[in-house]
Amino acid sequence: MSEKAIGKAKEAYGALAGDEAKKAEGRALQRKAEAEAEAEQKERTRQAEAEAKKAERQRDEQERKDKGALGGLTDTLSGL
């Protein structure tokens, strides 16, 4: 069972039993679970951005290699 679900259950129990401390504990667990989920999402986003940046660098490097030592310049005298 997730922390968020446990938090909701504790909050509901606290509401039914009139236990303000249990309700507060339940809300705190829910906030903690939401904060952890947000942090995990931010980390996944950071990793995806890093992978995209790496792929872009690799693509740029391959384009430079494909152009050759002269940077894509061709021999204009070959037709003479």
C-alpha positions as a printed NumPy array, in Angstrom:
array([[  0.   ,   0.   ,   0.   ],
       [  1.374,   3.409,  -0.917],
       [  2.14 ,   6.103,   1.612],
       [ -0.487,   8.314,   0.024],
       [ -3.164,   5.643,   0.476],
       [ -2.065,   5.032,   4.06 ],
       [ -2.24 ,   8.769,   4.672],
       [ -5.765,   8.955,   3.27 ],
       [ -6.824,   6.023,   5.446],
       [ -5.346,   7.614,   8.562],
       [ -6.974,  10.93 ,   7.77 ],
       [-10.341,   9.225,   7.243],
       [ -9.956,   7.222,  10.457],
       [ -9.069,  10.393,  12.333],
       [-12.125,  12.144,  10.937],
       [-14.415,   9.273,  11.929],
       [-12.875,   8.852,  15.379],
       [-12.567,  12.567,  16.03 ],
       [ -8.8  ,  12.158,  16.41 ],
       [ -7.239,  15.404,  15.151],
       [ -3.706,  14.057,  15.612],
       [ -4.454,  11.039,  13.384],
       [ -6.007,  13.324,  10.75 ],
       [ -2.92 ,  15.54 ,  10.823],
       [ -0.65 ,  12.501,  10.574],
       [ -2.633,  11.286,   7.562],
       [ -2.394,  14.65 ,   5.819],
       [  1.348,  14.763,   6.543],
       [  1.834,  11.313,   4.983],
       [ -0.067,  12.413,   1.91 ],
       [  2.059,  15.553,   1.543],
       [  5.217,  13.487,   1.978],
       [  4.093,  11.031,  -0.717],
       [  3.255,  13.885,  -3.089],
       [  6.633,  15.541,  -2.481],
       [  8.447,  12.259,  -3.143],
       [  6.476,  11.707,  -6.353],
       [  7.308,  15.238,  -7.496],
       [ 11.003,  14.715,  -6.749],
       [ 10.994,  11.447,  -8.694],
       [  9.332,  13.159, -11.661],
       [ 11.894,  15.963, -11.602],
       [ 14.709,  13.386, -11.597],
       [ 13.164,  11.536, -14.553],
       [ 12.851,  14.842, -16.412],
       [ 16.468,  15.728, -15.618],
       [ 17.637,  12.332, -16.879],
       [ 15.598,  12.639, -20.085],
       [ 17.023,  16.101, -20.74 ],
       [ 20.558,  14.812, -20.153],
       [ 19.978,  11.916, -22.569],
       [ 18.577,  14.288, -25.189],
       [ 21.584,  16.578, -24.805],
       [ 23.942,  13.602, -25.169],
       [ 22.128,  12.414, -28.303],
       [ 22.339,  15.924, -29.761],
       [ 26.105,  16.065, -29.079],
       [ 26.554,  12.658, -30.718],
       [ 24.537,  13.773, -33.748],
       [ 26.589,  16.957, -34.072],
       [ 29.835,  14.985, -33.772],
       [ 28.696,  12.556, -36.465],
       [ 27.78 ,  15.454, -38.76 ],
       [ 31.282,  16.895, -38.285],
       [ 32.823,  13.517, -39.102],
       [ 30.624,  13.143, -42.174],
       [ 31.796,  16.498, -43.508],
       [ 35.426,  15.416, -43.355],
       [ 38.604,  17.306, -42.545],
       [ 37.709,  20.294, -44.723],
       [ 34.344,  20.807, -43.084],
       [ 32.261,  19.912, -46.128],
       [ 34.323,  21.912, -48.664],
       [ 34.674,  20.28 , -52.061],
       [ 37.421,  20.448, -54.626],
       [ 36.377,  23.156, -57.079],
       [ 39.336,  22.427, -59.349],
       [ 38.357,  18.827, -60.083],
       [ 36.403,  19.907, -63.165],
       [ 39.457,  21.46 , -64.886]])
